Amino acid sequence: MEVVIVGFDLAKQTIELLLPDGSRTVVRQSGFAKEDQPRIRDYYLANITEFLDHAGDYRWRRDPVERLRALGKEPELEIRVTHALSWLSSQQNADGSFGTEYPVAMTALALLAYSGHGETVASEEHGAAVRRAMDYLLTLGEKKRGLMTTHNLHMPYEHGIATWAVGDAVMTHRVLGVDDKIVRRAVRLLPHSANIIVRGQTELGGWVYSYERIRDADMSISVWNLYALETAVHVLGEIPKIRAAIQRAGKHHKLAADANGGYRYRIQGRHPGRLSLAGNGLVCHRIVGTEPPFLAQALREILEQPFARDADMDLHPIVTQTDALFAIGGSHWLRFDRDFMPAVADAQNLDGSWPEGGGNIAALKGDTTIYKTCLGALILEVYY
C-alpha cells in the first residue's frame, strides 16, 4: 500500500494523507490555490517522506531519474546535471581539490554537487572524484583538529561549507548503503568541525569573518554555518551544544529581518535589508524552526525580482532562494519553478559548465567558472 492523498482543505491549507500502515495524518502547507490542486497532489506524493522524517532530504538520491519522473519534470534536467558533474570531474586537481584561489570552498561545493546527485565513492563515473575530494577535505581537517580552510579571514565561509559538504556526503553514503573507511573518517572528524562552528558563534547568534566573537552577525556567512550544523545533527544525532547553537541563531535572523522582505547583511550599522539575502534568511528560519517575521514580503520580493537570463546571471542568491521556496512549496514554489528554474538550466554552457559573470565574484578570480557550475548543479538538484 502506498501513501494516498485522501483530502484537501483549501480553506485551512491542509492535506490529509492515508499512510501505508492504515493511519491518517494531516500536513499543512500554505500558499496553494484551487487551480494548483492537480500539481500540488503530485508534489506532495513526491515529497511525502519529508513530512515523516528528515531522511526524506536524502532518500531520492537513490534514484534521481525516478525522482524527476515523480515530479513530472523533463529528463533533460538529469542530462544537464550529469553534464555539469562530468565537467567538474574534468577540473579536479591532482590532490583532489578544485580551484586555486579558494580550494577548500570549491572542493566542498563540488562535493555537495556530487552528493546532491547521489554520487558516492562507489559510483562508476564519479566515485574516484568523490573519494579524492573527501580525502582532500578530511586530510586538511585531521591536520588542523577539525578546521578546514586555507584562509584566515574567509575561514567561516570555507569551514562552514566544508563541514556541510562532509556531513552531506556521509548522509548520502548512508542512504545508498555504501560503507567505506573514508566515510568513517568523516564521521570521526565531524564533531570537531561542528564544535569549531559552535565556538565561533557570536553573541547575536550568527557568525562573522575569522569567527570573531564580536557583537554582530553576518547573514552571508551564517547560512553556510547553519547548513553545517543542521547536517551535523543528521549525522551525529542530537548533541545538546549543537542544538543550542542552532536555537541561538534565531536571535540573529529575527534582528536581520527587514520589513522590505530582505535581510540585513550585518546587524551593526542598521544596514537596510537586501533582497539578495532573502533566501539566506528564509533558510535560516527553516533550520532554526522559527517563523520569518516578514514572510509575505520576502516571498513577493523573491518572485518579482529582476533576473538576468544570460552570462550575467547571479546564481549565488538563487541557491538559497531555491532551497527556501522548495521547502515552502505551494503556489510560491510552482511559480518559482516556472519562472526561474528554466532560466538557470538554459544558461548552462554546452560543455556542462556555467559562464563566468554575474554578482560580486571578482574576488574568486580563476575559481569563478567552477563556483558557478557548482551552484548551477546544486540549484537543479533541489528536485532530488
Secondary structure, 3 states (H helix, E strand, C coil): CCCEEEEEECCCCEEEEECCCCCEEEEECCCCCHHHHHHHHHHHHHHCHHHHCHHHHCHHHHCHHHHHHHHCCCCHHHHHHHHHHHHHHHCCCCCCCCCCCCHHHHHHHHHHHHHHCCCCCCCCCCHHHHHHHHHHHHHHHHHCCCCCCCCCCCHHHHHHHHHHHHHHHHHHHHHCCCCCHHHHHHHHHHHHHHHHHHHCCCCCCCCCHHHCCCCCCEHHHHHHHHHHHHHHHHHHCCCHHHHHHHHHHHHHHHHHECCCCCEECECCCCCCEEHHHHHHHHHHHHHHCCCCCCHHHHHHHHHCCCCCCCCCCCHHHHHHHHHHHHHHCHHHHHHHHHHCHHHHHHCCCCCCCCCCCCCCCHHHHHHHHHHHHHHHHHHHHHHC
